[in-house]
Every structure is written in C-alpha cells, then in structure tokens.
Amino acid sequence: PWTDVEINTRDFVVYRDKFPVTEGHLLIVPKVNNQEELLKCFKFATSVGSDNVEASNNVTGFNIGLNIGTSAGQTCMYPHVHLIFRRDGDTPDPVGGVRNVIPGKGNYQK
C-alpha cells in the first residue's frame, strides 16, 4: 500500500491512503519503529489537520487514529498514523468520533 507518496521527510513518509475513508485521507509512517518517531507522526498529523480546518476549504474537522493489533483492525503490521479529514455532513451523526470504531458505542449521549 505504500506507493502514493505525498511527502518524504527525514523522520516519516506521508502517503495517500489506498482505501480512503474521506477525501484526502493520509497515512503518516515513521521510518523508524519506536515511540519517539511515532509521536512525530502524531504531531505532524495534528498540525496538518489544524491547518486544513483553518484554511479556506471544506475541511471542518479531522480524526487521527492508530490501529495496533488485529483485534483493533490493524491489517498492515507496521505502525502508521491515519489523518482523516472531516467535513460537515460527511456522516449523518458524527457524535462519538473515534468511539465509533465499536459499532453502537459512538453515541454515548443517547
């Protein structure tokens, strides 16, 4: 899946997700598999997500995620951070955000 390179830095590579959840879905992959390098990926994802929300485009929010282990849905067994851009109306009810990884657990307000 690691073929559509967007950015290549000293610490990580950014790819377009092969199976995007939303338009612009990115994967930030550390070049070295350790916690310090993974934190750099999270910092980058947060910065890019925030920049897009502040820009004059249709991105109104974002989710950042990491899947570790097959029980968490990990299919590529090397750590990588997902940056998923969100737009108003992209789902009927976004309440719960990342809690929606477990069906029926997202909306804790009901």
C-alpha positions as CSV (number, residue, x, y, z in Angstrom):
1,P,0.0,0.0,0.0
2,W,3.0,2.3,0.3
3,T,3.3,3.7,-3.2
4,D,1.4,7.0,-3.3
5,V,4.0,9.3,-1.6
6,E,2.9,12.8,-0.8
7,I,5.8,13.9,1.5
8,N,9.1,12.2,2.3
9,T,10.9,13.7,5.4
10,R,13.9,12.6,7.4
11,D,11.6,11.0,10.0
12,F,8.5,9.8,8.2
13,V,6.8,9.4,4.9
14,V,3.2,10.6,4.1
15,Y,1.1,8.6,1.8
16,R,-2.4,8.9,0.4
17,D,-4.5,6.0,1.9
18,K,-5.2,3.3,-0.7
19,F,-8.7,2.9,0.7
20,P,-9.6,6.4,1.9
21,V,-12.4,6.9,4.4
22,T,-12.8,10.5,3.2
23,E,-11.2,12.7,0.5
24,G,-7.5,13.4,1.4
25,H,-7.2,10.6,4.0
26,L,-3.4,10.3,4.7
27,L,-1.1,7.8,6.4
28,I,2.0,9.1,8.2
29,V,4.5,6.3,8.5
30,P,7.6,6.6,10.7
31,K,10.9,5.5,9.2
32,V,12.0,4.0,12.5
33,N,9.5,2.0,14.6
34,N,9.7,3.5,18.0
35,Q,7.6,5.7,20.2
36,E,9.6,8.9,19.7
37,E,9.2,8.6,15.9
38,L,5.6,7.7,16.1
39,L,5.0,10.9,18.2
40,K,6.5,12.9,15.4
41,C,3.9,11.4,13.1
42,F,1.1,12.4,15.5
43,K,2.5,15.9,15.8
44,F,2.6,16.3,12.1
45,A,-1.0,14.9,11.7
46,T,-2.3,17.3,14.3
47,S,-0.6,20.3,12.6
48,V,-1.8,19.3,9.1
49,G,-5.3,18.7,10.4
50,S,-5.5,22.0,12.2
51,D,-4.0,23.9,9.1
52,N,-6.7,22.4,6.9
53,V,-9.5,23.3,9.3
54,E,-8.2,26.9,9.4
55,A,-7.8,27.1,5.6
56,S,-10.5,28.3,3.3
57,N,-11.5,24.8,2.1
58,N,-14.3,22.4,3.0
59,V,-12.4,20.6,5.8
60,T,-14.2,21.3,9.1
61,G,-12.6,18.8,11.4
62,F,-10.3,15.7,11.5
63,N,-9.7,12.4,13.2
64,I,-6.3,11.0,14.0
65,G,-6.0,7.2,14.6
66,L,-3.6,4.4,15.2
67,N,-4.5,0.7,15.0
68,I,-2.3,-1.7,17.0
69,G,-3.1,-5.4,16.7
70,T,-5.5,-7.4,14.6
71,S,-8.2,-7.0,17.3
72,A,-8.0,-3.3,16.7
73,G,-8.3,-3.7,12.9
74,Q,-4.6,-3.4,12.0
75,T,-4.0,-5.0,8.7
76,C,-0.6,-3.6,7.8
77,M,1.6,-4.7,10.7
78,Y,3.9,-1.7,10.8
79,P,2.8,1.4,12.8
80,H,1.2,4.3,10.9
81,V,-1.0,7.2,11.8
82,H,-4.2,7.9,10.0
83,L,-5.2,11.5,9.4
84,I,-8.9,11.6,8.2
85,F,-10.2,14.9,7.2
86,R,-13.9,15.5,8.1
87,R,-16.5,17.7,6.5
88,D,-19.8,18.9,7.8
89,G,-22.4,16.3,6.7
90,D,-19.9,13.5,5.8
91,T,-21.9,11.3,8.2
92,P,-25.4,11.6,9.5
93,D,-24.3,11.7,13.1
94,P,-20.6,12.2,14.0
95,V,-21.2,12.2,17.8
96,G,-18.6,10.0,19.5
97,G,-15.9,10.3,16.8
98,V,-13.3,7.6,17.3
99,R,-15.6,5.8,19.7
100,N,-17.5,4.6,16.5
101,V,-14.8,2.0,15.9
102,I,-17.0,-0.2,18.0
103,P,-20.5,-0.3,16.3
104,G,-23.1,1.1,18.6
105,K,-20.7,2.7,21.1
106,G,-20.2,6.0,19.4
107,N,-23.2,8.0,20.6
108,Y,-22.9,7.9,24.4
109,Q,-25.4,10.8,24.6
110,K,-28.4,8.7,23.8
